[in-house]
């Protein structure tokens, strides 16, 4: 159930970041970079659900989207270079799991980053704590 919700959330975030007008442009193929500290085999089920949810909304791999996958194979020190590869590849959006969002944030400030797991980026120090006016 959690996996289905995660996939639904990712698909929703991705689709809301692209305007419907752009989605209808003939010939435009959007590039999704996927960054994960794990292995391809460990995330196969989640990725299949992600692709299925995207296809339900008209985003079909190989037709109007390309997904470029980068897995750190449990070597988190590889994440910064893998994130940089996705930036050089000119991804339109980076979907990142585990420590991937922090690594991606360090190499780009222009490509949207979708967090694909329950990582607390504020606790990690990757995002600032936002305070209301009453708290300051």
JOHULIN-V314124 format. One record per pair of residues at least 6 apart in sequence whose ideal C-beta (glycine too) atoms are under 7 Angstrom apart, sorted by the first residue. I is the first residue (numbers start at 1). GAP is how many residues later the second one is. D is the distance in whole Angstrom. If there is no record, write none. Layout:
I	GAP	D
I	GAP	D
//
This chain:
3	43	6
3	46	6
4	45	7
6	110	7
7	39	7
7	42	4
7	43	5
7	46	5
8	45	6
10	40	6
10	85	6
10	104	6
10	106	6
11	39	7
11	42	4
11	43	5
11	46	6
13	101	5
14	79	6
14	100	6
15	42	6
17	76	6
17	95	5
18	12	7
22	6	7
23	35	7
29	35	6
29	36	7
29	37	6
30	34	7
30	35	5
30	62	5
31	35	5
31	37	7
31	58	7
31	59	6
31	60	5
31	61	5
32	33	6
32	35	5
32	59	7
32	60	7
32	61	6
32	63	6
33	35	5
33	37	7
33	53	3
33	56	6
33	58	3
33	61	4
34	33	6
34	34	7
34	35	5
34	36	7
34	61	5
35	35	5
35	44	7
35	47	6
35	48	6
35	51	6
35	59	6
35	61	4
35	65	4
35	68	7
35	69	6
36	7	6
36	35	5
36	36	7
36	61	5
36	62	6
36	64	6
37	35	4
37	37	7
37	39	5
37	42	6
37	60	7
37	61	4
37	62	5
37	63	6
38	33	6
38	36	7
38	60	7
39	32	6
39	34	6
39	35	7
40	29	7
40	31	5
51	10	6
54	11	7
59	6	5
61	6	6
68	18	6
68	21	6
68	23	7
70	12	4
70	15	6
70	16	6
72	6	4
72	7	5
72	10	6
76	23	5
79	20	6
79	21	6
79	24	4
80	23	5
80	26	6
80	27	7
83	17	7
83	20	4
83	21	4
83	24	5
84	23	5
86	8	6
87	20	5
87	21	5
87	24	6
91	20	6
93	18	7
93	19	5
93	21	6
94	10	5
94	17	6
94	19	5
95	19	5
95	21	5
96	8	5
96	17	6
96	19	6
96	20	6
97	19	4
97	20	4
98	19	6
98	21	7
101	12	6
101	14	5
101	18	6
101	20	6
101	25	7
102	22	6
102	24	4
104	9	5
105	8	6
105	21	6
115	6	7
121	6	4
122	7	6
//
